[in-house]
């Protein structure tokens, strides 16, 4: 059982992957800060579900808009006794580069890189107070290999991966493990908008011939935070059915 007076902050807890991660970590004994931006109903339902199932843990809802410059500062004021951070928030961007505006680029950077990094920086004193602490980013297969039609999304996911590798070296002396999980095709609400012909083209390229689930990602995050992976830092775990090796 994880000490109840320390918390994991799940950024993007109202999303499909964030929900699955929250459920898995709650099952493992973690108390959680459930972060959201717009989807208040979804995260309140999740809080009620977890509070009922795990009454000895604590589940706090926190709100911050990471598309604004002060998103991380607002969130920091709401989080105390942080032991772990899971960066599962994000937004997709299915546009050709020539159609991507400066505003699009700015929002992607703030949501995926600037505010998560700023938040980690602001709470790093809390992480250093513990012998072992954790940071996990939910990156992407496109951060490893890139995708046409998602150039800027690929770019910010690649930046997340680079952040993990660099910050893992910087934070190691204080006992903070920094890793990432890079999902391939995961069945979430975000992917429901992709046309059937494009889905089939992707399926034909995946050696396991099936898509993943949010629970696959949650299991990987749980492993990284379980103590069983404490000799790992700076790694990008590929969970993609063999799509990119």
C-alpha positions as CSV (number, residue, x, y, z in Angstrom):
1,X,0.0,0.0,0.0
2,X,1.4,3.4,-1.0
3,X,1.6,5.9,1.8
4,X,-1.7,7.8,1.6
5,X,-0.1,11.2,2.5
6,X,1.7,11.3,-0.8
7,X,0.0,11.8,-4.1
8,X,0.3,11.1,-7.8
9,X,-0.9,13.9,-10.0
10,X,-2.6,12.5,-13.1
11,X,-2.7,15.3,-15.7
12,X,-5.6,14.7,-18.1
13,X,-7.4,12.3,-15.8
14,X,-10.7,12.9,-17.7
15,X,-9.3,11.5,-20.9
16,X,-9.6,7.8,-21.9
17,X,-6.0,7.0,-21.1
18,X,-5.9,9.2,-18.0
19,X,-9.0,7.5,-16.6
20,X,-7.5,4.1,-17.1
21,X,-4.3,5.2,-15.4
22,X,-6.2,6.7,-12.5
23,X,-8.2,3.5,-12.0
24,X,-5.1,1.3,-12.0
25,X,-3.1,3.5,-9.7
26,X,-6.0,3.8,-7.3
27,X,-6.3,0.0,-7.3
28,X,-2.6,-0.1,-6.4
29,X,-3.1,2.2,-3.4
30,X,-2.2,5.6,-4.6
31,X,-4.0,8.8,-3.6
32,X,-4.5,11.0,-6.6
33,X,-4.9,14.5,-7.8
34,X,-7.3,14.1,-10.8
35,X,-6.5,17.0,-13.2
36,X,-8.9,18.2,-15.9
37,X,-9.5,21.3,-18.0
38,X,-13.0,21.2,-19.5
39,X,-14.6,17.9,-18.8
40,X,-15.8,18.4,-15.2
41,X,-18.6,15.9,-15.4
42,X,-16.3,13.1,-16.5
43,X,-13.7,13.7,-13.7
44,X,-16.3,14.1,-11.0
45,X,-17.8,10.8,-12.0
46,X,-14.3,9.3,-11.8
47,X,-13.7,10.8,-8.4
48,X,-17.0,9.3,-7.1
49,X,-16.2,5.9,-8.6
50,X,-12.7,5.8,-7.0
51,X,-13.8,7.2,-3.7
52,X,-16.4,4.4,-3.4
53,X,-14.1,1.6,-4.5
54,X,-11.1,2.8,-2.4
55,X,-12.4,4.7,0.7
56,X,-9.0,4.6,2.4
57,X,-7.3,6.7,-0.3
58,X,-7.9,10.3,-1.2
59,X,-8.9,11.6,-4.6
60,X,-8.8,15.3,-5.2
61,X,-10.0,17.1,-8.3
62,X,-7.8,19.9,-9.6
63,X,-8.4,22.2,-12.6
64,X,-6.0,24.1,-14.9
65,X,-6.0,25.1,-18.5
66,X,-2.6,24.1,-19.9
67,X,-3.2,26.0,-23.1
68,X,-2.6,29.2,-21.2
69,X,0.8,30.5,-20.1
70,X,0.0,30.3,-16.4
71,X,-1.7,26.8,-16.4
72,X,1.1,25.1,-14.5
73,X,1.3,27.9,-11.9
74,X,-2.4,27.5,-11.2
75,X,-2.1,23.8,-10.8
76,X,0.9,24.0,-8.5
77,X,-1.2,26.0,-6.0
78,X,-3.6,23.1,-5.7
79,X,-1.1,20.2,-5.3
80,X,0.7,19.2,-2.1
81,X,2.8,16.2,-1.0
82,X,3.4,15.1,-4.6
83,X,5.4,11.9,-5.1
84,X,4.6,11.2,-8.7
85,X,3.4,13.0,-11.9
86,X,1.8,11.3,-14.9
87,X,1.5,13.6,-17.9
88,X,-1.4,12.1,-19.8
89,X,-3.1,15.3,-21.0
90,X,-2.9,16.4,-24.6
91,X,-4.7,17.3,-27.7
92,X,-4.5,15.9,-31.2
93,X,-3.8,17.9,-34.4
94,X,-4.8,16.3,-37.7
95,X,-3.6,19.0,-40.1
96,X,-1.1,19.4,-42.8
97,X,1.8,21.7,-41.8
98,X,0.6,24.3,-44.4
99,X,-2.8,24.4,-42.6
100,X,-1.4,24.6,-39.1
101,X,-1.6,28.2,-37.7
102,X,0.8,29.9,-35.3
103,X,-2.0,29.7,-32.7
104,X,-2.3,25.9,-33.2
105,X,1.5,25.5,-32.8
106,X,1.5,27.7,-29.6
107,X,-1.4,25.7,-28.0
108,X,0.3,22.4,-28.8
109,X,3.6,23.5,-27.3
110,X,2.0,24.8,-24.1
111,X,-0.2,21.8,-23.6
112,X,2.3,19.1,-24.3
113,X,5.6,20.6,-23.3
114,X,5.8,24.0,-21.7
115,X,3.2,23.6,-18.9
116,X,4.0,20.0,-18.0
117,X,7.7,20.9,-17.8
118,X,6.9,24.1,-15.8
119,X,4.7,22.1,-13.4
120,X,7.4,19.5,-12.9
121,X,9.9,22.3,-12.2
122,X,7.5,24.0,-9.7
123,X,6.9,20.8,-7.7
124,X,10.4,19.4,-7.9
125,X,11.1,20.5,-4.3
126,X,8.2,18.2,-3.2
127,X,9.6,15.3,-5.3
128,X,13.1,15.7,-3.8
129,X,11.8,15.4,-0.2
130,X,11.2,11.7,-0.9
131,X,13.8,9.0,-1.4
132,X,12.1,7.8,-4.6
133,X,9.7,9.8,-6.8
134,X,8.5,9.5,-10.3
135,X,7.7,11.4,-13.5
136,X,6.0,9.6,-16.4
137,X,5.0,11.1,-19.7
138,X,2.5,9.5,-22.1
139,X,4.3,10.2,-25.3
140,X,3.4,8.7,-28.7
141,X,4.6,6.5,-31.5
142,X,4.7,9.6,-33.5
143,X,7.3,11.1,-31.2
144,X,9.6,8.2,-32.2
145,X,8.9,8.1,-36.0
146,X,6.7,11.0,-37.0
147,X,3.5,11.1,-39.0
148,X,2.5,12.9,-42.2
149,X,-0.6,15.0,-41.5
150,X,0.4,15.3,-37.8
151,X,3.7,17.1,-38.1
152,X,3.4,19.5,-35.2
153,X,1.8,16.8,-33.0
154,X,4.8,14.6,-33.8
155,X,7.1,17.5,-33.0
156,X,5.8,18.1,-29.5
157,X,5.7,14.4,-28.7
158,X,9.3,14.2,-29.8
159,X,10.0,17.1,-27.5
160,X,8.4,15.2,-24.6
161,X,10.7,12.2,-25.3
162,X,13.7,14.5,-25.4
163,X,12.7,16.1,-22.1
164,X,12.4,12.7,-20.5
165,X,15.9,11.7,-21.6
166,X,17.5,15.0,-20.4
167,X,15.5,15.4,-17.2
168,X,16.2,11.8,-16.2
169,X,19.9,12.7,-16.0
170,X,19.3,16.0,-14.2
171,X,16.9,14.5,-11.6
172,X,18.6,11.2,-10.9
173,X,20.7,12.6,-8.1
174,X,17.6,13.4,-6.1
175,X,16.0,9.9,-6.6
176,X,13.4,10.9,-9.2
177,X,12.9,8.4,-12.0
178,X,11.8,9.9,-15.3
179,X,10.4,7.7,-18.0
180,X,7.8,7.7,-20.8
181,X,5.3,5.4,-22.4
182,X,4.9,5.8,-26.2
183,X,1.5,4.3,-27.2
184,X,0.7,3.2,-30.7
185,X,-3.0,3.0,-31.8
186,X,-5.1,3.1,-28.6
187,X,-8.9,2.9,-28.7
188,X,-9.9,6.2,-27.2
189,X,-12.5,8.9,-27.9
190,X,-9.8,10.9,-29.6
191,X,-9.2,8.2,-32.2
192,X,-13.0,7.7,-32.9
193,X,-12.9,10.4,-35.5
194,X,-10.4,8.6,-37.8
195,X,-12.1,7.3,-41.0
196,X,-12.5,3.5,-41.4
197,X,-10.2,3.3,-44.4
198,X,-7.4,5.0,-42.5
199,X,-8.0,2.6,-39.5
200,X,-7.7,-0.4,-41.8
201,X,-4.5,0.9,-43.4
202,X,-3.0,1.2,-39.9
203,X,-4.2,-2.2,-38.9
204,X,-2.5,-3.8,-41.9
205,X,0.8,-2.4,-40.6
206,X,0.5,-3.6,-37.0
207,X,2.2,-7.0,-36.6
208,X,-0.2,-8.0,-33.8
209,X,-3.1,-7.0,-36.0
210,X,-5.1,-5.3,-33.3
211,X,-5.3,-2.0,-31.6
212,X,-4.4,-1.4,-27.9
213,X,-6.6,-0.3,-25.0
214,X,-6.1,2.4,-22.4
215,X,-5.6,-0.4,-19.9
216,X,-2.5,-1.5,-21.7
217,X,-1.0,1.9,-21.1
218,X,-2.2,2.0,-17.5
219,X,-0.4,-1.3,-16.8
220,X,2.8,0.2,-18.1
221,X,2.5,3.3,-16.0
222,X,1.7,1.2,-12.9
223,X,4.9,-0.8,-13.6
224,X,7.0,2.3,-13.7
225,X,5.5,3.6,-10.4
226,X,5.4,0.2,-8.6
227,X,9.0,0.1,-7.4
228,X,9.7,-2.8,-9.7
229,X,11.2,-0.4,-12.3
230,X,13.4,1.7,-10.0
231,X,16.6,0.9,-11.9
232,X,15.0,2.4,-15.1
233,X,15.2,6.1,-15.9
234,X,15.3,8.0,-19.2
235,X,13.5,5.2,-21.1
236,X,10.7,5.5,-23.7
237,X,8.6,2.3,-23.4
238,X,6.9,1.4,-26.8
239,X,3.4,0.0,-26.4
240,X,2.3,-0.3,-30.0
241,X,1.8,-4.0,-31.0
242,X,5.0,-4.0,-33.0
243,X,3.9,-1.1,-35.2
244,X,7.2,0.7,-34.7
245,X,10.2,-1.2,-33.2
